[in-house]
Amino acid sequence: DCTLNFEPKKKQSQEDIMQLLKGLVKAKGGEIKHGSS
């Protein structure tokens, strides 16, 4: 049950983080480079 509840949250968080990163990159006027932390 824990894993079933955790997976959707994990995915949602990852999508939110990607949105934040895209916003920050746009604010800096740079490009999004996949694979870089």
C-alpha positions, 0 to 999 in steps of 0.5 A, spaced: 500 500 500 505 504 501 508 503 494 502 504 491 501 511 494 508 513 493 508 512 486 503 517 484 506 522 489 513 521 486 511 522 479 507 528 480 513 531 484 517 530 478 512 533 473 512 539 478 520 539 479 520 539 471 515 545 470 519 549 476 526 547 472 523 550 465 521 556 468 527 557 471 531 556 465 526 561 461 527 566 466 535 565 465 534 565 458 538 559 457 536 552 454 533 546 458 539 540 457 536 533 459 541 529 463 544 534 467 542 535 474 
